[in-house]
Amino acid sequence: MTSFDSSPTLTAWRALLAVAVVFVMLATTGWTAVRHQRSDEPREIALASWARGKVAGHSLPGVDAPPYRLARFFASLTAAQRTGLADRYPLVVGNLNGAPVTLRYRANRLALVQARKVEQRRTHDARLSPQGRAEAVRRAHRFTSMLSPGRHFLAFDPSGRGRAAEVLGDLDRAERVSVIVPGVDTGLLTLERSAPRTNAAPVGMAKSLYAAERAARPGVRTAVIAWADYTTPAGIGVDAALGNLAARGAVRLNALMDALPGNAPVSLFCHSYGSVLCGVAARELPSRVDDIAVAGSPGMRVENARELRTDARVWAMRDRGDWIEDVPNLRLGILGHGADPVDPGFGARVVSAGDAIGHSGYFEPGTESLDNFAAIGVGAYESVSCAGSDENCRERIAGSQDI
């Protein structure tokens, strides 16, 4: 880890470098973020049908109603009416904050079955290019994997690159909840990966963290959510240098936080561009969010932790082999994401990422980075190891145990 150099000359050079990089990306990749969802996408069709639907002679509530109001609506229905809505509108109910968790699981399983049938038909569609049919094969295989017994999805949308959120553990009965917020290039086809990149994908990250949390405190009931339910930047292009996708994702993350069942403390684990999203979301997070931990962060859209305006503990780590260290930590108008969270002046609790394997290796089993994440997730703050000899971090960790 390098120390912060506030030299005006260095800052100027970094600014020039950032501008140059942005212009190169504009010239080679163009603007990709401003894309509107087509009206013929499956979820758009489902939403239009829901808007016209009724139950027991009454119109269905708007999908943008507050979670507490939607929860009250579902509580007023009979069991048969609830399952009837899930079966008829799976792409709506499965993504509806305020609907019972187990009902969302049921709806998303039905939506996955339907989506797989669509892709299986597309694999034989002569109107598609060979590349299109090959993508259909990959998507069908992904949906088959997601339909494996015992898997539970709190969100699923096959539109475009797709979005999903998988739950490990019993979310309704959890005493601690951890949410993983991934970075760029996350979609349905990258939701999970095979070896050796298993733990670089959201589902692999969640499985590693869930196992490590259970090992850290076996007596604590935990749940981990692999939250790939926002539109991420496609590659390291202009979108990754801007905050608009993070801002849209922050709205979705806060909506999830407001809808989680129970009152268990929540810890956010935000990787790469996901930490930008968490920085934007921070000021609106509910009080049950105790921790925001970032790894491999390009910045959180602020200059210090105080500007996040959150009561949550802010943790940061970076592996010394992480290429993100070379990204300029600047804000130039709408470009860039601000100060480096692992800089001592930022004000986060800087913890060790020992044994992490580069930018995508923070969740590898056996690493100090994963052990630290697990300790934070179960509230075992006394087990968190600080980076180097950072006494400030140690004092703050000691203070955490009294909260």
Backbone torsions as a table, in degrees:
resi	resn	phi	psi	omega
1	MET	NA	134.8	179.4
2	THR	-97.4	151.5	177.3
3	SER	-81.7	159.1	-177.2
4	PHE	-75.3	133.6	177.2
5	ASP	-115.2	112.4	-176.2
6	SER	-93.6	16.1	179.4
7	SER	-54.4	128.2	179.2
8	PRO	-57.7	-36.5	-179.7
9	THR	-64.5	-45.9	180.0
10	LEU	-63.8	-40.9	179.1
11	THR	-61.4	-42.3	179.4
12	ALA	-62.9	-43.4	179.6
13	TRP	-64.1	-39.5	178.1
14	ARG	-64.6	-38.3	178.2
15	ALA	-63.0	-45.6	178.2
16	LEU	-61.5	-40.7	178.9
17	LEU	-63.3	-43.4	-179.6
18	ALA	-61.6	-44.3	179.5
19	VAL	-62.6	-42.8	-179.9
20	ALA	-61.9	-42.6	179.7
21	VAL	-62.5	-42.2	-179.5
22	VAL	-62.4	-43.9	-179.7
23	PHE	-65.4	-36.9	176.6
24	VAL	-63.2	-43.9	-179.4
25	MET	-65.1	-38.3	178.1
26	LEU	-62.9	-40.4	-177.5
27	ALA	-70.1	-31.6	-173.5
28	THR	-99.8	-29.0	-176.4
29	THR	-116.5	-25.8	-178.3
30	GLY	74.4	178.7	178.1
31	TRP	-83.4	128.6	-177.1
32	THR	-118.8	-11.9	-171.0
33	ALA	-75.8	-35.1	-172.5
34	VAL	-82.5	81.8	177.6
35	ARG	-132.4	132.8	-178.9
36	HIS	-98.7	143.5	179.7
37	GLN	-67.9	132.8	-178.3
38	ARG	-68.1	149.5	-177.4
39	SER	-72.8	-13.2	179.7
40	ASP	-97.8	9.2	176.0
41	GLU	-69.6	149.9	-175.3
42	PRO	-53.8	-44.3	-176.9
43	ARG	-69.6	-36.4	178.2
44	GLU	-62.4	-40.2	177.6
45	ILE	-64.7	-42.2	179.7
46	ALA	-64.0	-40.3	179.5
47	LEU	-64.7	-39.1	178.7
48	ALA	-64.8	-39.1	178.4
49	SER	-67.0	-42.5	178.3
50	TRP	-59.4	-40.8	-177.7
51	ALA	-62.6	-24.7	179.1
52	ARG	-96.1	-6.4	-172.2
53	GLY	-78.6	165.1	177.6
54	LYS	-141.9	157.0	171.2
55	VAL	-138.2	129.7	-177.0
56	ALA	52.7	35.3	177.8
57	GLY	82.0	-0.1	-178.0
58	HIS	-110.7	146.1	177.4
59	SER	-64.9	150.2	178.6
60	LEU	-79.3	149.5	-178.3
61	PRO	-69.4	157.3	176.2
62	GLY	-65.7	142.8	-177.2
63	VAL	-69.6	-16.5	178.9
64	ASP	-95.1	11.2	176.4
65	ALA	-66.3	152.4	179.1
66	PRO	-57.7	146.4	-178.7
67	PRO	-54.2	-38.5	-178.3
68	TYR	-64.8	-33.7	179.7
69	ARG	-72.5	-39.0	177.4
70	LEU	-66.9	-38.6	177.8
71	ALA	-61.5	-40.2	178.8
72	ARG	-65.3	-38.3	178.7
73	PHE	-62.1	-48.6	-178.5
74	PHE	-67.0	-33.9	178.4
75	ALA	-65.8	-24.7	-178.9
76	SER	-80.6	-10.0	-176.7
77	LEU	-92.7	159.4	171.3
78	THR	-76.9	164.2	178.3
79	ALA	-58.9	-39.9	-179.5
80	ALA	-66.0	-37.3	178.9
81	GLN	-68.3	-39.1	179.4
82	ARG	-64.1	-48.8	-179.3
83	THR	-67.4	-32.0	177.0
84	GLY	-62.0	-41.1	177.7
85	LEU	-67.1	-40.6	178.6
86	ALA	-63.0	-39.5	-178.3
87	ASP	-72.5	-33.3	-177.5
88	ARG	-84.1	-35.0	-176.5
89	TYR	-126.9	59.1	-174.0
90	PRO	-61.3	-36.4	-178.4
91	LEU	-74.2	-13.6	174.8
92	VAL	-93.5	-56.5	-176.1
93	VAL	-61.2	-36.9	-179.0
94	GLY	-65.0	-18.0	-178.8
95	ASN	-117.4	16.2	-171.3
96	LEU	-96.0	106.7	176.7
97	ASN	-65.3	121.6	-175.1
98	GLY	117.0	-22.8	174.6
99	ALA	-73.4	147.5	178.7
100	PRO	-55.8	142.8	-176.1
101	VAL	-56.6	-48.6	-177.0
102	THR	-66.2	-29.0	175.9
103	LEU	-69.4	-38.0	177.0
104	ARG	-65.7	-39.2	176.3
105	TYR	-58.4	-46.4	-179.1
106	ARG	-61.6	-47.3	-177.8
107	ALA	-61.5	-42.9	-177.7
108	ASN	-70.4	-30.3	174.3
109	ARG	-65.5	-41.4	177.2
110	LEU	-64.9	-41.2	179.1
111	ALA	-64.1	-36.8	177.8
112	LEU	-65.5	-41.2	177.7
113	VAL	-60.1	-45.6	179.6
114	GLN	-64.4	-42.7	-179.5
115	ALA	-64.6	-37.9	178.2
116	ARG	-64.1	-40.8	178.3
117	LYS	-60.7	-40.5	178.6
118	VAL	-61.3	-46.6	-178.2
119	GLU	-69.1	-35.3	177.7
120	GLN	-63.6	-37.0	175.8
121	ARG	-67.6	-38.1	-178.4
122	ARG	-67.3	-26.0	179.8
123	THR	-64.4	-19.1	-179.5
124	HIS	-111.8	11.5	-176.9
125	ASP	-82.3	110.4	-177.0
126	ALA	-66.9	-16.8	179.5
127	ARG	-74.5	-18.3	179.8
128	LEU	-83.7	152.6	173.4
129	SER	-71.8	163.4	175.4
130	PRO	-54.7	-37.3	179.0
131	GLN	-66.6	-38.4	178.8
132	GLY	-64.8	-41.3	178.4
133	ARG	-68.1	-35.8	178.3
134	ALA	-65.4	-38.7	177.4
135	GLU	-66.4	-37.8	177.2
136	ALA	-61.4	-39.4	176.9
137	VAL	-61.4	-45.0	-179.3
138	ARG	-64.1	-41.9	-179.9
139	ARG	-66.6	-40.2	177.8
140	ALA	-61.7	-41.3	177.8
141	HIS	-64.5	-40.5	179.1
142	ARG	-62.6	-44.1	-178.8
143	PHE	-66.3	-34.4	175.5
144	THR	-62.4	-42.3	177.4
145	SER	-63.0	-42.9	-179.0
146	MET	-67.1	-21.8	178.1
147	LEU	-87.8	4.7	178.8
148	SER	-57.9	145.2	-179.2
149	PRO	-55.7	138.6	175.8
150	GLY	90.4	-6.0	179.4
151	ARG	-90.6	141.2	-175.4
152	HIS	-131.1	127.1	-177.7
153	PHE	-116.8	126.4	179.9
154	LEU	-87.6	-14.3	178.0
155	ALA	-154.2	145.9	175.4
156	PHE	-160.3	127.7	176.6
157	ASP	-144.7	114.0	-177.4
158	PRO	-81.6	-1.5	-176.8
159	SER	-65.2	138.9	178.3
160	GLY	60.3	-134.2	176.5
161	ARG	-72.9	-17.1	174.2
162	GLY	88.4	156.6	178.1
163	ARG	-138.6	154.2	178.3
164	ALA	-163.1	161.0	173.2
165	ALA	-143.1	120.3	-179.2
166	GLU	-106.7	143.6	-179.0
167	VAL	-112.0	130.2	171.1
168	LEU	-109.4	129.1	-178.0
169	GLY	95.5	-179.2	-177.3
170	ASP	-95.7	98.9	-175.7
171	LEU	-65.2	-35.7	-178.4
172	ASP	-67.1	-30.7	-174.5
173	ARG	-110.1	5.7	-174.4
174	ALA	-65.3	142.1	174.0
175	GLU	-93.8	-19.9	174.9
176	ARG	-142.4	139.3	179.4
177	VAL	-124.1	131.2	175.6
178	SER	-116.4	138.8	-179.3
179	VAL	-125.3	122.9	178.1
180	ILE	-95.3	126.0	179.9
181	VAL	-113.1	105.6	-174.9
182	PRO	-83.3	176.6	-176.4
183	GLY	-107.2	-142.5	-169.7
184	VAL	-62.3	159.6	174.3
185	ASP	61.0	32.0	177.8
186	THR	-100.1	124.7	176.2
187	GLY	-156.3	-170.0	-177.4
188	LEU	-63.4	-36.4	-178.3
189	LEU	-75.7	-15.9	178.2
190	THR	-114.6	12.1	178.7
191	LEU	-60.5	-37.2	176.1
192	GLU	-140.2	152.3	-178.4
193	ARG	-134.8	160.9	177.2
194	SER	-90.3	169.1	179.5
195	ALA	-60.6	145.8	6.6
196	PRO	-91.9	11.5	-175.5
197	ARG	-103.4	19.4	-176.4
198	THR	-51.6	-47.7	-172.9
199	ASN	-89.2	9.9	173.4
200	ALA	-96.0	-6.0	179.8
201	ALA	-104.7	155.4	-173.9
202	PRO	-53.8	-43.9	-178.9
203	VAL	-67.0	-41.7	176.9
204	GLY	-63.0	-41.3	176.0
205	MET	-57.9	-45.5	-177.8
206	ALA	-65.4	-42.2	179.1
207	LYS	-63.1	-42.5	178.7
208	SER	-63.2	-44.7	-178.6
209	LEU	-66.7	-40.9	-179.9
210	TYR	-61.4	-45.1	178.9
211	ALA	-64.5	-41.5	-178.5
212	ALA	-68.4	-36.4	178.0
213	GLU	-66.8	-40.5	179.8
214	ARG	-67.1	-33.7	177.2
215	ALA	-71.8	-35.6	-177.4
216	ALA	-69.1	-41.7	179.0
217	ARG	-143.6	84.5	-175.6
218	PRO	-58.1	-26.2	-176.7
219	GLY	-82.3	-4.7	-177.7
220	VAL	-98.4	125.9	176.4
221	ARG	-77.1	115.6	-178.2
222	THR	-116.5	156.9	170.4
223	ALA	-135.8	141.4	179.5
224	VAL	-125.0	133.3	178.6
225	ILE	-111.7	122.6	170.5
226	ALA	-85.9	98.1	-169.3
227	TRP	-97.3	90.2	176.3
228	ALA	-108.0	48.0	-171.3
229	ASP	-108.5	35.2	172.3
230	TYR	-141.6	161.1	179.0
231	THR	-81.5	115.5	-176.8
232	THR	-95.2	160.5	174.2
233	PRO	-60.8	145.4	176.4
234	ALA	-91.4	96.1	179.3
235	GLY	78.4	-178.0	-179.5
236	ILE	-88.7	71.6	179.2
237	GLY	-116.1	-158.3	-176.8
238	VAL	-60.8	-41.2	-178.7
239	ASP	-54.9	-36.2	-178.8
240	ALA	-70.8	-20.2	179.0
241	ALA	-92.1	-6.2	-179.1
242	LEU	-109.0	169.3	-178.7
243	GLY	-110.6	5.0	-173.9
244	ASN	-68.1	-40.0	177.7
245	LEU	-68.2	-33.5	175.8
246	ALA	-65.0	-39.6	-179.8
247	ALA	-64.7	-42.9	178.1
248	ARG	-66.2	-41.2	178.5
249	GLY	-65.0	-34.1	-180.0
250	ALA	-62.5	-37.2	177.2
251	VAL	-61.4	-42.8	-179.1
252	ARG	-68.6	-39.4	179.8
253	LEU	-65.6	-43.6	179.7
254	ASN	-66.4	-33.0	176.1
255	ALA	-64.7	-39.8	176.1
256	LEU	-63.5	-45.0	-179.2
257	MET	-58.5	-38.8	-179.3
258	ASP	-70.5	-20.0	-174.5
259	ALA	-103.7	-6.2	-178.4
260	LEU	-61.5	139.4	-179.5
261	PRO	-71.2	158.3	175.5
262	GLY	70.3	-163.5	179.7
263	ASN	-134.7	25.4	179.9
264	ALA	-63.3	143.5	175.9
265	PRO	-60.5	146.4	-177.8
266	VAL	-119.0	138.0	173.0
267	SER	-119.4	132.7	177.4
268	LEU	-100.7	134.1	177.3
269	PHE	-120.3	106.4	-166.6
270	CYS	-112.5	117.2	-175.0
271	HIS	-106.1	132.8	173.0
272	SER	54.7	-125.0	-179.4
273	TYR	-61.3	-22.9	175.4
274	GLY	-59.5	-28.0	178.0
275	SER	-72.1	-28.0	173.6
276	VAL	-63.1	-47.4	178.2
277	LEU	-58.3	-46.6	-178.6
278	CYS	-63.3	-35.0	176.8
279	GLY	-64.0	-41.2	178.7
280	VAL	-69.0	-38.1	-176.6
281	ALA	-74.9	-20.9	-165.9
282	ALA	-52.3	-45.5	-172.4
283	ARG	-68.9	-19.6	-179.5
284	GLU	-102.1	0.3	-177.6
285	LEU	-66.6	142.4	177.3
286	PRO	-68.8	163.2	-174.5
287	SER	-66.0	-17.9	-179.8
288	ARG	-71.3	-12.9	176.4
289	VAL	-79.4	106.4	-175.8
290	ASP	-87.7	-29.2	-171.1
291	ASP	-139.6	140.0	169.6
292	ILE	-124.6	110.8	-178.1
293	ALA	-114.0	127.0	-177.9
294	VAL	-117.5	145.8	178.5
295	ALA	-136.9	137.3	179.7
296	GLY	58.5	43.1	-171.9
297	SER	-87.3	135.4	171.7
298	PRO	-84.8	-0.8	-177.8
299	GLY	133.1	163.2	-176.9
300	MET	-120.2	21.7	178.6
301	ARG	67.9	21.8	176.3
302	VAL	-140.6	169.0	179.3
303	GLU	-97.3	-16.3	175.8
304	ASN	-159.0	166.1	-174.6
305	ALA	-64.0	-29.7	179.9
306	ARG	-61.1	-33.5	-178.0
307	GLU	-70.4	-12.9	175.1
308	LEU	-68.6	-23.4	177.1
309	ARG	54.8	52.3	178.1
310	THR	-133.9	150.3	174.6
311	ASP	-88.2	-4.9	179.2
312	ALA	-68.8	147.4	173.0
313	ARG	-69.1	136.8	-179.6
314	VAL	-109.6	122.0	-179.3
315	TRP	-117.4	149.4	179.2
316	ALA	-145.1	144.2	174.8
317	MET	-146.9	154.1	173.8
318	ARG	-152.4	130.1	176.1
319	ASP	-71.7	142.2	-177.9
320	ARG	-67.0	-13.4	176.4
321	GLY	-99.6	11.7	-177.5
322	ASP	-82.3	123.6	-178.6
323	TRP	-65.2	-17.4	-178.5
324	ILE	-62.3	-19.3	179.1
325	GLU	-60.4	-27.7	-176.7
326	ASP	-87.6	-2.0	177.6
327	VAL	-80.3	126.9	-179.3
328	PRO	-61.1	130.9	179.5
329	ASN	-93.0	83.4	-174.7
330	LEU	-137.2	160.7	168.2
331	ARG	-125.0	117.3	175.2
332	LEU	-121.4	91.6	-174.8
333	GLY	65.1	-120.6	-179.0
334	ILE	-88.3	-2.9	-175.3
335	LEU	-96.9	142.8	176.2
336	GLY	84.9	167.1	-170.6
337	HIS	-124.8	11.2	172.7
338	GLY	92.1	-162.2	-170.8
339	ALA	-65.8	159.3	-179.7
340	ASP	-78.5	118.6	-177.8
341	PRO	-62.5	-21.5	179.1
342	VAL	-89.2	-2.5	173.6
343	ASP	-69.4	133.4	-178.5
344	PRO	-54.6	-32.9	-178.9
345	GLY	-71.4	-14.3	-179.9
346	PHE	-68.6	-36.5	176.5
347	GLY	101.7	7.0	176.0
348	ALA	-83.0	162.9	170.3
349	ARG	-80.5	107.4	-175.1
350	VAL	-88.0	115.6	-174.9
351	VAL	-113.1	164.1	-173.9
352	SER	-73.9	141.7	173.8
353	ALA	-115.3	31.3	-177.6
354	GLY	-53.4	136.1	177.5
355	ASP	75.3	-2.8	174.9
356	ALA	-60.7	154.3	-173.8
357	ILE	-114.2	78.4	177.1
358	GLY	70.3	-162.7	-172.1
359	HIS	-64.4	-31.6	-175.9
360	SER	-105.5	12.5	-172.0
361	GLY	-111.2	23.9	-176.6
362	TYR	-76.5	-16.6	-177.1
363	PHE	-108.8	18.6	178.2
364	GLU	-72.1	130.2	178.3
365	PRO	-55.9	140.5	178.9
366	GLY	89.4	-4.8	-179.5
367	THR	-90.4	152.6	177.6
368	GLU	-66.4	-31.6	178.7
369	SER	-61.5	-46.5	179.3
370	LEU	-66.4	-40.8	178.5
371	ASP	-59.8	-40.8	178.4
372	ASN	-65.9	-42.0	176.7
373	PHE	-60.1	-44.1	-179.1
374	ALA	-63.0	-41.7	179.1
375	ALA	-62.6	-40.6	176.8
376	ILE	-64.7	-44.1	-176.5
377	GLY	-60.9	-34.1	-179.3
378	VAL	-100.0	5.0	178.0
379	GLY	78.2	17.2	178.4
380	ALA	-89.4	63.8	-172.1
381	TYR	-62.5	-28.6	179.9
382	GLU	-65.4	-17.0	-179.4
383	SER	-92.2	-6.0	-178.8
384	VAL	-74.0	134.1	179.3
385	SER	-102.3	129.0	-179.2
386	CYS	-76.5	160.9	176.5
387	ALA	-77.8	126.5	177.8
388	GLY	58.3	-135.2	-178.1
389	SER	-113.2	42.6	-177.7
390	ASP	-74.1	94.7	-178.7
391	GLU	-67.0	-30.8	177.8
392	ASN	-60.2	-42.1	177.4
393	CYS	-62.5	-44.1	-177.4
394	ARG	-63.3	-39.5	178.6
395	GLU	-64.6	-40.1	-179.7
396	ARG	-69.4	-36.4	176.4
397	ILE	-65.5	-41.3	177.1
398	ALA	-60.5	-38.4	177.7
399	GLY	-67.5	-30.0	-179.9
400	SER	-62.8	-31.6	-176.6
401	GLN	-70.5	-15.9	-178.2
402	ASP	-94.5	-3.2	-176.0
403	ILE	-90.6	NA	NA
